[in-house]
Amino acid sequence: MGDTLEFNNIHTEVKGSWNDGRLRFSKQSLVYKSHKTGKVDSIPAPELSAAQWRRVCVGHGIKLATSTGHVYRYDGFRDTDFEKISAFFKANYKVELAEKDMCVKGWNWGTAKFTGSLLSFDVNDSPVFEIPLASVSQCATGKNEVTVEFHQNDDAEVSLMEVRFYVPPNTGDDGSDPVEAFAQNVLSKADVIQATGDAVCIFKELQCLTPRGRYDIRIYPTFLHLHGKTFDYKIPYTTVLRLFLLPHKDQRQMFFVISLDPPIKQGQTRYHFLILLFSKDEELSLALNMSEDEVEKRYEGKLSKNMSGSLYEIVSRVMKALVNRKITVPGNFQGHSGSQCITCAYKASSGLLYPLERGFIYVHKPPVHLRFEEISCVNFARGTTTTRSFDFEIETKQNNQYTFSNIEREEYGKLFDFVNAKKLNIKNRGIKEGMKGADGYSDSDEDQHDAYLERMKEEGKIREEGDGSDESEGDSDESFNPGEEDDDVPEEYDSNASVSDSEADDADSEDEGKKKKPEKKPKKVVKEKKERKPRKEKKVKDPGAPKRPMSAYMLWLNGNRERIKSENPGISVTEISKKAGEMWKQLSKDRKEEWDRKAEEAKKQYEKAMKEYRESGGGAAASVTNKKSKKKKRSYVFKI
């Protein structure tokens, strides 16, 4: 048997919603990583105290209990996995994997058992259902009744709101009320936020970008409290996924980003990120509301009672100690300007994109965090408005696309090298490497970056050549030559013509009796000869000529038009074209090559048929007969 066992598509329940991930058993620990959030649950092997194998709604599941009182449940195993998991547990953990059947009798009268953070309702020592007390938001009591309310999850299609338990009215051995005892057992492990006692510390008037405003942040041992002028938020530390400390591009400010799951809510708005903005020049001296011994015992040297320094450093240090998570900072990426981020736009807002060691994060509106492991491919696209910028597109494995636009072209080389070094799949790698020049980006509008567009242009050229061949056959020797003169037609104006006799007599009679003035030589203004371009001759379609071949896309469309109509009843003609275009883009490379071969065969057949048609004398009737007579070149001289 190997040192590890690994299983994919294993599900765990998080506040009413199923999350899938990967579970790995090793000699040192059990590690589960969620595909959705990337959150990692790690159970050290020495802490594992009990394990159960049982049949559940999605196959088989494992229930694990630890010596610290935590309970973990993972479902989605196959029946054949039991033997190898049981043998691995015996060999490495010295724990027996016991089989336990669930009760399916449908009875609603049984025994409530509290085991760590789990409430189990049993009938004849077989569990009917189990409630993780961390999913409980409130617990209310009535006469012989306890009502348990649950946190709501936006990702769950159906949510359980509450469960009511009837408790018999008998008193316990110590005279206590069983209803109150039941409620206290629930509240002791429930995720109910109660601001009891004093805050560890308070940060006044911090600038918050999301949700927008200035808030006082009160730090409690298990949660933080955002108190603003309009809204209050209580955020348990268990909902914090990651912490980020990011420098602003101006090098004078810092972002502190807190990733949350589930998000905080305000009406219909969900805030998955809490973003604080600090000035680097802001200083703070802070004293924790605890004794030095308590600080040392609880935080093990991560914090001290009296701290001073930059405000952002103090806040990040306190949050790191209480949340017990690492702070992510930008890696070794440096943009064109030397900063660790890239200015870009996402949707309608401008912001900053930070390439990290394990993902990308965009701040701030709306904030986006994408891990490398959930990215399917990236794409570098031409900017829609100008060649001075480009777009960076990220497509995830869940088929979601994020487009970061208006990135300066100087950033192209740095970003391309970063993506390439992280071994991300680049959609247009070959073409982009050819485009990459000394400045990292090509400035020519003639760059081809779309293979499909390039193929369409090639097919267009073939069609134009086919049209040109028909035109050349219809042309005769009488085509207009703008440089040709006709000697038979006299010029309308003669620049060397002398003055006529009648004109001379009129001039002499007018000048009699007057003082003769010196004669001025007439100025000659010669208009430059303009050569007129010949008009385009009208194309006449030859009805007897072979039809031009269709492109690969048109052949595919003709073969799939009826299928599209049947799958989309009532679809219009324009919608068919739009739907077909989307389907063609998603078609695999092998399928497209199949239609390309068909189009190539059709092209060869067309060229063969066209050759035979011309050899048989076809095409003569399609020549243009209404040729205009030759135009004569004339020069014009105006006398003044």
C-alpha positions in Angstrom: 0.0 0.0 0.0 1.2 3.5 -0.9 2.0 6.3 1.6 -1.0 8.3 0.5 -4.6 7.8 -0.7 -6.3 10.5 -2.7 -9.9 11.0 -3.8 -11.5 13.6 -6.1 -15.1 14.9 -6.1 -15.5 14.4 -2.4 -18.3 16.6 -1.0 -18.7 18.4 2.3 -21.7 20.3 3.6 -21.1 24.0 4.4 -24.1 25.7 6.0 -26.7 24.0 3.8 -24.7 23.9 0.5 -22.6 21.1 -1.0 -19.0 22.0 -1.8 -16.8 19.5 -3.7 -13.1 19.1 -3.4 -10.1 16.8 -3.0 -9.4 14.6 0.0 -5.9 13.1 0.7 -4.9 10.7 3.4 -1.2 10.6 4.3 0.7 9.2 7.3 1.1 12.6 8.9 -2.4 14.2 8.3 -5.7 14.2 6.5 -6.1 17.2 4.1 -9.3 18.4 2.4 -9.1 21.2 -0.2 -12.3 22.9 -1.5 -12.5 23.5 -5.2 -14.8 26.4 -4.8 -12.9 28.5 -2.2 -9.5 26.9 -2.0 -9.9 26.5 1.8 -7.9 23.7 3.3 -8.9 21.6 6.3 -6.0 19.7 7.9 -6.4 17.1 10.6 -3.1 15.9 12.2 -3.0 12.1 12.3 -2.4 11.9 16.1 -5.6 13.9 16.8 -7.9 11.4 14.9 -9.9 9.5 17.5 -12.8 7.8 15.7 -14.0 7.1 12.1 -17.3 5.8 10.8 -18.3 4.5 7.4 -21.9 4.9 6.4 -24.3 5.1 3.5 -25.5 8.6 2.6 -27.5 10.3 -0.1 -24.5 10.7 -2.5 -22.9 7.2 -2.2 -20.9 6.5 1.0 -19.4 8.9 3.5 -16.9 9.1 6.3 -17.4 10.8 9.7 -14.2 11.6 11.5 -14.0 12.7 15.2 -10.9 14.3 16.7 -9.6 14.5 20.3 -10.1 18.3 20.3 -13.9 17.8 19.8 -14.2 18.6 16.1 -16.3 16.5 13.8 -15.7 16.3 10.0 -18.0 14.7 7.4 -17.0 13.8 3.8 -19.3 12.2 1.3 -19.0 10.9 -2.2 -17.0 7.6 -1.8 -17.8 4.4 -3.7 -18.6 1.1 -2.1 -15.4 -0.4 -3.3 -13.3 2.3 -1.5 -14.1 0.9 2.0 -11.5 -1.9 2.0 -8.5 0.2 1.1 -9.5 3.1 3.4 -10.1 0.7 6.3 -6.7 -0.9 5.8 -5.0 2.4 5.5 -6.5 3.7 8.7 -5.5 0.5 10.6 -1.9 0.7 9.3 -1.2 4.4 9.7 -3.7 5.8 12.2 -4.4 2.8 14.4 -8.1 3.6 14.1 -10.8 1.2 13.2 -13.2 2.3 10.4 -16.5 1.2 11.8 -19.6 0.7 9.7 -22.7 2.5 10.9 -26.2 2.4 9.4 -28.5 5.4 9.4 -32.1 4.9 10.7 -34.6 5.2 7.9 -37.8 4.3 9.8 -39.2 7.8 9.6 -39.8 8.1 13.4 -39.9 11.5 14.9 -39.4 10.4 18.6 -35.9 9.7 19.7 -32.9 10.8 21.7 -30.9 14.0 21.2 -27.1 13.5 21.7 -24.5 16.3 21.8 -21.1 15.1 20.6 -18.6 17.9 20.3 -20.0 20.4 17.8 -22.6 18.0 16.5 -26.2 17.4 17.5 -27.4 13.9 16.6 -31.0 12.7 16.7 -31.0 8.9 17.3 -33.6 6.2 17.2 -32.6 2.9 18.8 -28.9 4.1 18.8 -29.0 4.7 15.0 -28.7 8.3 13.8 -31.7 9.7 11.9 -30.1 13.1 11.2 -27.2 15.2 12.4 -27.0 19.0 12.8 -23.6 20.8 12.8 -24.0 23.4 15.6 -21.7 25.8 13.6 -24.7 26.2 11.2 -27.0 27.4 14.0 -27.7 31.2 14.0 -30.1 31.4 16.9 -31.8 29.2 19.5 -35.1 30.2 21.2 -37.0 28.4 23.9 -40.7 28.1 24.6 -42.9 25.9 26.8 -41.5 22.3 26.4 -40.1 23.4 23.0 -36.7 24.5 21.6 -36.5 26.3 18.2 -33.2 26.1 16.3 -32.6 28.6 13.5 -29.9 28.2 10.8 -27.6 30.5 8.8 -28.7 31.0 5.2 -26.4 30.2 2.3 -26.9 32.0 -1.0 -25.4 29.1 -3.0 -28.0 26.6 -1.7 -31.1 26.1 -3.9 -33.2 25.1 -0.9 -32.5 26.3 2.6 -33.6 24.8 5.9 -34.8 27.7 8.1 -35.5 26.1 11.5 -36.1 22.8 13.4 -38.3 22.5 16.5 -37.7 20.0 19.2 -40.3 18.9 21.7 -38.7 18.3 25.2 -40.8 16.3 27.7 -41.6 18.3 30.9 -39.6 16.2 33.4 -36.9 17.7 35.5 -33.3 16.5 35.6 -31.6 14.8 38.5 -30.2 18.2 39.7 -33.6 19.9 39.3 -32.7 21.9 36.2 -35.1 22.7 33.4 -34.4 20.3 30.4 -35.5 22.9 27.9 -33.0 25.4 29.2 -30.3 22.7 29.4 -31.0 21.7 25.7 -30.8 25.4 24.6 -27.5 25.9 26.5 -25.9 22.9 24.9 -26.9 24.3 21.5 -25.7 27.8 22.2 -22.4 26.7 23.6 -21.3 25.4 20.2 -23.5 27.5 17.9 -22.2 30.2 15.6 -24.1 32.9 17.5 -22.3 36.2 17.7 -22.7 37.9 21.1 -20.7 41.0 22.0 -20.1 40.1 25.6 -17.1 41.6 27.4 -14.7 44.3 26.3 -13.1 44.4 22.9 -9.4 43.4 22.6 -8.7 46.8 20.8 -10.5 49.4 18.8 -9.4 51.2 15.6 -11.2 54.5 15.0 -12.5 55.9 11.7 -10.8 53.6 9.3 -11.5 54.3 5.6 -13.3 51.3 4.0 -13.8 51.0 0.3 -16.0 47.9 0.4 -18.5 48.5 2.0 -18.0 52.2 1.4 -17.6 54.5 4.4 -15.6 55.1 7.5 -16.0 52.5 10.3 -14.8 51.9 13.8 -13.5 48.4 14.0 -13.8 46.7 17.3 -11.7 43.5 17.6 -13.2 40.8 19.8 -11.6 37.3 20.4 -13.9 35.5 18.0 -15.2 38.2 15.7 -14.7 41.7 14.5 -17.4 44.4 14.7 -17.6 47.1 12.0 -19.6 50.1 13.4 -20.5 52.8 11.0 -22.9 55.8 10.9 -25.6 53.8 9.1 -24.7 50.1 9.2 -23.1 47.6 11.6 -21.5 44.3 10.6 -20.3 41.4 12.8 -17.8 39.1 11.0 -16.8 35.8 12.7 -13.1 34.9 12.1 -14.3 31.5 10.9 -15.7 33.2 7.7 -12.3 34.8 6.8 -10.7 32.9 3.9 -7.6 35.0 3.1 -5.8 38.2 4.0 -4.0 40.4 1.5 -1.7 43.4 2.0 -1.2 45.2 -1.3 0.8 48.4 -2.1 -1.0 51.1 -4.1 0.6 52.1 -7.4 1.3 55.6 -6.1 3.5 54.0 -3.4 1.9 56.2 -0.7 -1.1 54.0 0.2 -1.8 50.4 1.1 -4.8 48.1 0.6 -5.7 45.6 3.3 -8.1 43.1 1.8 -10.1 40.5 3.8 -11.7 37.7 1.8 -15.0 36.4 3.3 -17.1 33.2 2.8 -20.0 33.5 3.3 -20.1 37.2 2.5 -21.6 39.9 4.7 -25.0 41.1 3.6 -26.8 44.4 3.3 -30.2 43.9 1.8 -29.7 42.2 -1.6 -26.0 43.3 -1.7 -23.3 40.8 -0.9 -19.8 41.8 0.1 -17.3 39.0 -0.5 -14.4 41.3 0.3 -13.7 43.8 3.0 -11.2 46.4 1.6 -9.5 49.0 3.9 -7.3 51.8 2.6 -4.4 53.2 4.6 -1.9 56.0 4.2 1.7 54.9 4.7 2.4 58.0 6.7 -0.3 57.3 9.3 1.2 56.2 12.7 -0.5 54.6 15.7 0.3 53.6 19.2 -1.9 50.8 20.5 -2.4 49.2 23.9 -4.4 45.9 24.0 -7.2 45.6 26.6 -5.5 42.6 28.2 -2.7 41.9 30.6 0.8 41.0 29.3 0.5 37.4 30.6 -2.9 36.9 28.8 -1.5 38.3 25.6 1.6 36.0 25.8 -0.5 33.0 26.7 -3.2 33.5 24.1 -1.2 34.7 21.1 2.2 33.1 21.8 4.3 36.1 21.0 2.5 37.1 17.9 1.2 40.2 19.7 2.4 42.4 22.5 0.4 44.5 24.9 1.9 47.8 23.6 2.5 48.2 19.9 3.4 51.2 17.8 4.2 51.8 14.1 2.4 52.4 10.8 -1.4 52.0 11.1 -1.6 49.4 8.3 1.1 47.3 9.9 -0.6 47.3 13.3 -4.0 46.4 11.8 -2.6 43.6 9.6 -0.5 42.2 12.5 -3.6 42.1 14.8 -5.8 40.4 12.2 -3.2 37.8 11.3 -2.9 36.8 15.0 -6.6 36.6 15.7 -7.7 35.0 12.4 -4.6 32.7 12.4 -4.1 33.0 8.6 -1.1 34.1 6.6 -1.1 37.5 4.8 -0.6 37.3 1.1 1.6 40.0 -0.5 2.6 40.5 -4.2 5.4 38.3 -5.4 8.3 39.2 -7.7 6.2 40.7 -10.5 7.2 44.2 -11.6 5.3 46.1 -14.2 6.7 48.6 -16.8 6.6 51.4 -14.3 8.3 49.4 -11.6 5.1 48.9 -9.5 3.7 45.5 -8.5 0.4 46.0 -10.1 -1.2 46.9 -13.5 -3.7 49.7 -14.1 -6.7 48.4 -16.0 -10.5 48.5 -16.2 -12.9 45.7 -15.2 -16.5 46.2 -16.3 -17.2 50.0 -16.0 -14.6 50.9 -13.3 -10.9 51.4 -13.3 -8.7 49.6 -10.8 -5.5 47.7 -10.2 -4.7 44.1 -11.1 -2.1 42.4 -8.9 -0.3 39.2 -10.2 0.4 37.1 -7.1 2.4 33.9 -6.7 -0.7 31.8 -6.8 -3.4 33.9 -8.5 -4.6 37.3 -9.5 -6.5 39.9 -7.4 -8.3 43.0 -8.8 -9.2 45.9 -6.6 -11.4 47.5 -6.1 -14.9 47.7 -7.7 -15.9 44.9 -7.8 -13.0 43.0 -6.2 -12.1 39.8 -8.0 -9.7 37.0 -6.8 -8.8 34.2 -9.2 -6.5 31.3 -8.2 -4.3 29.7 -10.8 -5.8 26.3 -10.1 -9.3 27.5 -11.2 -8.1 29.2 -14.4 -8.6 27.2 -17.6 -6.8 29.6 -20.0 -5.8 33.2 -20.5 -6.0 35.3 -23.7 -4.3 38.5 -24.9 -6.7 40.4 -27.1 -6.5 43.6 -29.1 -8.0 46.7 -27.4 -11.4 47.6 -28.8 -10.7 51.4 -29.0 -7.0 51.9 -29.7 -3.8 50.1 -30.5 -2.1 51.7 -27.5 -3.7 49.2 -25.2 -4.8 45.6 -25.0 -7.2 43.4 -23.1 -6.3 40.5 -20.8 -9.0 37.8 -20.7 -9.2 35.0 -18.1 -11.4 32.0 -18.5 -12.1 29.7 -15.5 -12.9 26.0 -15.4 -16.5 26.9 -14.6 -16.7 28.7 -18.0 -16.8 32.2 -16.4 -14.8 34.9 -18.3 -13.2 38.0 -16.8 -11.9 40.7 -19.1 -9.4 43.3 -17.8 -9.3 46.0 -20.5 -7.3 49.2 -21.3 -4.0 47.8 -20.2 -1.1 49.9 -21.5 0.9 48.1 -24.3 4.1 48.6 -22.4 2.9 46.1 -19.8 2.4 43.4 -22.4 5.9 41.9 -22.2 6.0 41.8 -18.4 2.6 40.2 -18.1 3.2 37.7 -20.9 6.5 36.5 -19.3 4.7 36.2 -15.9 1.9 34.1 -17.3 4.3 32.0 -19.2 6.5 31.4 -16.1 3.4 30.3 -14.1 2.7 27.7 -16.9 -0.8 29.0 -17.5 -2.5 27.9 -20.7 -2.3 30.8 -23.2 -5.0 30.6 -25.8 -3.1 32.5 -28.6 0.5 31.6 -27.5 2.0 31.1 -31.0 0.7 34.3 -32.5 1.5 36.4 -29.5 5.1 35.3 -29.3 5.5 36.3 -32.9 3.9 39.7 -32.1 6.2 40.3 -29.2 8.8 42.9 -30.3 11.3 45.1 -28.6 8.7 47.2 -26.9 6.6 44.1 -26.0 3.8 44.9 -28.3 3.2 45.4 -32.0 1.9 48.7 -33.1 0.6 47.7 -36.6 -3.0 47.4 -37.3 -2.3 44.6 -39.8 -1.3 42.1 -37.1 -3.3 38.9 -37.4 -4.3 37.6 -34.0 -7.5 35.7 -34.8 -6.9 32.5 -36.7 -10.6 32.2 -37.6 -10.6 35.8 -39.0 -7.5 35.0 -40.9 -9.1 32.0 -42.5 -12.2 34.0 -43.4 -10.0 36.6 -45.1 -8.2 33.9 -47.2 -11.6 32.6 -48.4 -12.6 36.1 -49.3 -9.4 36.5 -51.4 -10.3 33.3 -53.3 -13.7 34.6 -54.1 -12.3 37.9 -55.3 -9.9 36.1 -57.6 -12.8 34.1 -59.0 -14.7 37.4 -59.8 -11.6 39.0 -61.3 -11.1 36.2 -63.8 -14.6 36.7 -65.2 -13.9 40.5 -65.5 -10.6 40.0 -67.3 -12.3 37.9 -70.0 -14.9 40.6 -70.8 -12.3 43.4 -71.2 -11.5 44.4 -74.9 -8.6 46.3 -76.5 -10.8 49.5 -76.5 -10.1 50.2 -72.9 -9.6 53.9 -72.1 -6.0 55.2 -72.2 -5.8 58.5 -70.4 -2.4 59.4 -72.1 -3.6 58.9 -75.7 -4.4 61.8 -78.0 -6.5 62.0 -81.1 -5.0 64.0 -84.0 -8.2 64.1 -86.0 -10.0 66.4 -83.5 -8.7 70.0 -83.3 -8.0 71.7 -80.0 -10.7 73.9 -78.6 -8.2 76.6 -77.5 -4.9 77.4 -79.3 -2.4 79.0 -77.1 -0.4 80.3 -80.1 -3.3 81.8 -82.0 -2.9 85.5 -83.1 -5.4 88.2 -82.6 -7.9 88.5 -85.5 -8.2 91.7 -87.7 -11.6 92.7 -86.5 -10.4 92.6 -82.9 -7.4 94.7 -83.8 -9.6 97.4 -85.5 -11.9 97.7 -82.5 -8.9 98.1 -80.3 -7.5 101.0 -82.4 -10.7 102.9 -82.5 -11.1 102.8 -78.7 -7.5 104.1 -78.2 -7.9 107.1 -80.5 -7.5 110.5 -78.8 -6.1 108.9 -75.7 -2.6 108.8 -74.5 -1.0 105.5 -75.5 0.0 103.4 -72.5 2.8 100.8 -72.7 1.3 97.5 -73.7 1.3 94.8 -71.1 2.0 91.3 -72.1 -1.0 89.1 -71.5 -0.6 86.6 -68.7 -1.1 83.0 -69.6 -2.7 80.8 -67.0 -2.6 77.2 -68.0 -4.8 74.8 -66.1 -3.1 71.5 -65.3 -4.3 68.5 -67.3 -6.2 66.1 -65.2 -6.4 62.5 -66.0 -9.7 61.0 -65.3 -9.8 57.5 -63.9 -11.9 55.1 -65.8 -15.2 54.2 -64.3 -15.6 50.8 -62.8 -17.5 48.6 -65.2 -20.6 47.0 -64.1 -20.3 43.3 -63.3 -22.7 41.1 -65.1 -23.3 37.7 -63.5 -23.1 34.8 -65.9 -26.0 32.5 -65.2 -24.3 29.5 -66.8 -21.1 29.7 -64.8 -20.4 27.2 -62.0 -21.3 28.4 -58.5 -18.5 29.5 -56.2 -17.7 27.1 -53.4 -18.9 27.6 -49.8 -16.6 28.2 -46.9 -16.2 25.6 -44.1 -18.5 27.5 -41.8 -21.3 27.8 -44.5 -21.0 24.0 -45.2 -21.3 23.3 -41.5 -24.3 25.7 -41.1 -26.2 24.1 -44.0 -25.7 20.7 -42.4 -26.8 21.8 -38.9 -29.5 24.3 -39.6 -32.4 21.9 -39.1 -30.9 20.6 -35.9 -30.6 24.1 -34.5 -34.3 24.8 -35.4 -35.5 21.6 -33.8 -33.5 22.2 -30.6 -34.8 25.9 -30.4 -38.5 25.9 -31.5 -39.7 29.3 -32.7 -36.2 30.7 -33.2 -35.9 33.5 -35.8 -33.5 33.7 -38.7 -31.2 36.2 -37.1 -31.2 34.2 -33.9 -30.2 31.1 -35.9 -27.2 32.9 -37.3 -26.2 34.1 -33.8 -26.6 30.7 -32.2 -24.7 29.1 -35.1 -21.8 31.5 -34.7 -21.5 30.6 -31.0 -21.7 26.9 -31.7 -19.0 27.2 -34.4 -16.6 29.0 -32.1 -17.1 26.2 -29.5 -16.5 23.5 -32.1 -13.4 21.4 -31.5 -10.3 21.7 -33.7 -10.7 18.2 -35.1 -14.3 18.9 -36.1 -13.4 22.2 -37.8 -10.6 20.5 -39.7 -13.1 18.0 -41.0 -15.2 20.9 -42.5 -12.1 22.6 -43.7 -11.3 19.5 -45.8 -14.8 19.5 -47.2 -14.4 23.1 -48.2 -11.1 22.4 -49.8 -12.6 19.6 -51.9 -15.4 21.9 -53.0 -12.9 24.5 -54.0 -11.0 22.0 -56.2 -14.2 20.9 -57.8 -15.1 24.5 -58.5 -11.7 25.3 -60.1 -12.0 22.1 -62.3 -15.6 23.0 -63.4 -14.6 26.6 -64.1 -11.7 25.5 -66.3 -13.9 23.2 -68.3 -16.5 26.0 -68.6 -14.0 28.4 -70.0 -12.5 25.9 -72.4 -16.0 25.3 -73.8 -16.4 29.0 -74.6 -18.4 30.0 -71.6 -18.1 33.4 -70.1 -18.2 35.3 -73.5 -21.8 36.3 -73.1 -21.1 37.8 -69.7 -18.7 40.5 -71.1 -19.8 44.0 -70.8 -21.2 45.4 -74.1 -22.0 48.9 -73.2 -18.3 50.1 -73.3 -18.0 53.8 -73.7 -16.1 55.3 -76.6 -12.6 56.5 -76.1 -12.3 59.7 -74.3 -9.9 62.3 -75.7 -7.3 64.1 -73.7 -7.8 67.9 -74.0 -5.7 70.7 -72.6 -7.2 74.0 -71.7 -5.7 77.5 -71.9 -7.4 80.6 -70.5 -6.3 84.1 -71.7 -6.5 87.1 -69.4 
